[in-house]
Amino acid sequence: MSTPVQNRPVRRLRWIVPALLVIGWLAIGGFGGPFAGKLSTVQQNDNTSFLPASAEATEVAKLQESFTDTRFVPAIVVAERPGGLEPTDSTFLSQTVDSFVGTEGFGDASSPPIPSADGQALQMFLPVDSTLEVKDSVKALRAALESSPDGLTVKVTGPAGQVADLSAAFAGIDGLLLLVAGSVVILILIIVYRSPILPFVVIFSAIFALGLSSLLVYLLADADVIALNGQSQGILFILVFGAATDYALLLVSRYREELRIEKDKYAAMRTAWRATLEPVAASAGTVIAGVLCLLLSDLNSNRGLGPVAAIGIAASFLASMTFLPAVLVLFGRTAYWPTKPKFDADREHHDEANDHRFWAGLAARIGRHPRRFWVASTLVLVIFALMMPQFKASGVSSSDIFLLDVDSVAGQEILGEHFDAGSGSPAVVIANADQVDAVAAASRVEGVSDVSVVQNGGAPLVVDGRVSLQATLTDAADSLEAEDTIVRLRDAVHSVDGADALVGGVTATDLDTKTTSTRDRTLIIPVVIIVVFVILSLLLRSLLAPLLLMGTVVLSFAATLGISSLVFDHVFGFPGADPVVPLFAFVFLVALGIDYNIFLMTRVREEALKIGTRAGALRGLTVTGGVITSAGVVLAATFSALAVIPLLFLAQIAFIVAFGVLLDALIVRSLLVPALTYDIGQKIWWPSKLASTPEPEQDQPAPSQPQSSLH
């Protein structure tokens, strides 16, 4: 028999190991935390860098380096006086703009003021160094132009102005997004736990996971291993907060149950941790596998999001399964203050009926009318899904991506009223020098107002037998109409024999990006379905159950897009969506939505081995209902926080994922899947041996029967 002296080292080890884990994570958080604020320094928000090398716009961008200094992007300064320009207007504009020429961040020359035909506007071109902070350079230029004469409106637009406004929008990621997401999570957790301690323990777990993931992502992006942009960074922050909180809810809930039947807090944590590990690991693995399918994308931006999101999920899993249990076991019952779980030696192992009255009642109703529940919920989803074809994802103009009024959009509107809207951002045509005249003639398609050849000393500049032409578009370079012009221009110059002509530029880059996104969507969505199906089959040791689960999740996704199409068109008045929006929405909704089915069905299968599938389905819903619903609400709330970044793409992703997650948690997992599982019975596990096991003669589960798995 062990003596107290012999047991003393064991007791010490029981608290020393958790203490060391906490200290280790404090070190990781202290070192990695600052890198969350440094991620913006390794972002790449230039569309050209995201395109594959095979894209026509990418080829032109490389060839163009031989003709012009591509280090600079044009800022277009446009001034408007509706009643007609005054002489002092031109003087002010030229003096102010010229004061920046040759200074840090700007080129060595600017254009003279160019008046509009109606005499109401002026425009000037000033090159901005893209290797420095374009946002800071444009900010300084805008500040100097604020002292314009009364009645004169001056805006900075063009590629440089748009980059500056985009950078300013993403600047809220480091501070505002984290503040909103953290505050929302804390508020929900206080309501769920009714404790002032637990919410902050969970938040610290998410913060440390964010510190670790930010460190790893920073190192990979700085080494050019992955491409990081502002959108990926925002999604990383939200994923880490949402996933870490979801995993924490499962562990915290199970630990509280074990403390009621186990006096020793260490033994209670050991049981809770073992019971939570498998479903959480399966959930994290499914999400990681799903997002890594983005590596198949031809767009570097999409391909970069895959490992960024995977790193975030892995860090969340690691923190939730190491730091969180260590802190909880050190606090013990105090973590749940003021409603500490009391040890009761006479208590049944898990009294589900008393602990989960709402979910026990719902399970009982489903058990009495399973077909009524799954047919009705399926019909609701199908009705929503029928509206999915109305979801417009053919692309939007670059000026429509901002949800707030910005100078670059306002300036572009002034340009469109008084000048050729595409001036300052021409299409670039590279062709063989001996066919320059034929290419120039072919370039004058509808939507092109002027074609000029890049010259050197009055003659065309020839580099390696190639020449560069610039085609000024009549429509704004970031508009859908300009993209249609690029299609016509490419068709025309490609048809010139012996010219080997290629068309690039800002508009062509946007067009190629959308075309590639559409291709990615067609390829990656089926791959995600297959990957997730394989993982579910291995986890549930069945083929029929995963097939049905995938069907419910895909139907839920279609219903979500159907509802989103109505909301976007008739409530928010959005102009449309990029092709990448449904791709990202699908990856996240399938990967995250299947989580709740994993949490439910792993429990159902475990119960089925003991009391049969029908009783196990109802018991599984009873004991997991509350915690999974809370997890869905938390995840939906954290994704909603993306809407604080005033960009169309992020606002749409925020709504689609938040609504879809709630739909999965409240309808698919709470009603459709349990009712369908109950109606099918043991056969749902086909072709495993469990499918051929006779169903016990039992209509309802026995809530007080001892259990040993996830709560």
Secondary structure, DSSP 8 states (H G I E B T S, - for coil): ---HHHHHHHHHHHHHHHHHHHHHHHHHHHHHTTHHHHGGGG----HHHHS-TTSHHHHHHHHHTTTS-TTEEEEEEEEE-TT---HHHHHHHHHHHHTTTTSTTB-S-----EE-TTSSEEEEEEEEETTS-HHHHHHHHHHHHTT--TT-EEEEEHHHHHHHHHHHHHTTIIIIIHHHHHHHHHHHHHHHH--SSHHHHHHHHHHHHHHHHHHHHHHHHHTTSS---HHHHHHHHHHHHHHHHHHHHHHHHHHHHHHHH-S-HHHHHHHHHHHHHHHHHHHHHHHHHHHHGGGG-SSHHHHHHHHHHHHHHHHHHHHHHHHHHHHHHHHGGGGGTTS-----TTS-S--HHHH-HHHHHHHHHHHHSHHHHHHHHHHHHHHHHTTGGG---S---GGGGBSS--HHHHHHHHHHHHS-TTTTS-EEEEEEGGGHHHHHHHT--TTEEEEEE-EETTEE--BTTEEEEEEEESS-TTSHHHHHHHHHHHHHHHTSTT---EEESHHHHHHHHHHHHHHHHHHHHHHHHHHHHHHHHHHHT-SHHHHHHHHHHHHHHHHHHHHHHHHIIIII------THHHHHHHHHHHHHHHHHHHHHHHHHHHHHHHH-HHHHHHHHHHHHHHHHHHHHHHHHHHHHGGGGS-BHHHHHHHHHHHHHHHHIIIIIIIIIHHHHHHHHGGGGGTTSGGGGS---S-SS--TTS---S--
